[in-house]
Amino acid sequence: MWLYNFLDRFFPNSFHAKVSFAALVGAQIPMLSAVGIVLKAQLGVSMISALLVASVMGAVLTSISVLALLAPVRRLKIALALFESAGVPPDLPINSKDDLGRLTAAAGRMAQTVLTLDRIASAAEVDPLTGALNRQRLKESTHVRCKRSAI
């Protein structure tokens, strides 16, 4: 968690940026070492240019790969935001058994539990046949309305 917390200071709004930065640093350390060796050996500038171009290409490919790998995280975030704002249950196919697959499955189960509890709460307050409030809910509603009218 320490690395996540440290990178959160620089990239507070983007998980992708945190992962990409970590991958970029990991990709650049060997390249910087190679450039140091080349400079120390005083090889030609063309060798340094080739190393830099290869390093940049590797960094770009790493960033694209990380972005693609994080697509399920973005999809989960969007589905949960839609569930939170509109009550639309998340439709998240779970195709993997890794940590993200288990997280997605847990989010789906939690959303279904919330919907079930909402249905149970509604059924406890309203008669399903008539749609009228049950005795307890009617008593609470009447009490609130009496308080309002007394004010």
Secondary structure, 3 states (H helix, E strand, C coil): CHHHHHHHCCCCCCHHHHHHHHHHHHHHHHHHHHHHHHHHHCCCHHHHHHHHHHHHHHHHHHHHHHHHHCHHHHHHHHHHHHHHHHCCCCCCCCCCCCHHHHHHHHHHHHHHHHHHHHHHHHHHHECCCCCCECHHHHHHHHHHHHHHHHC
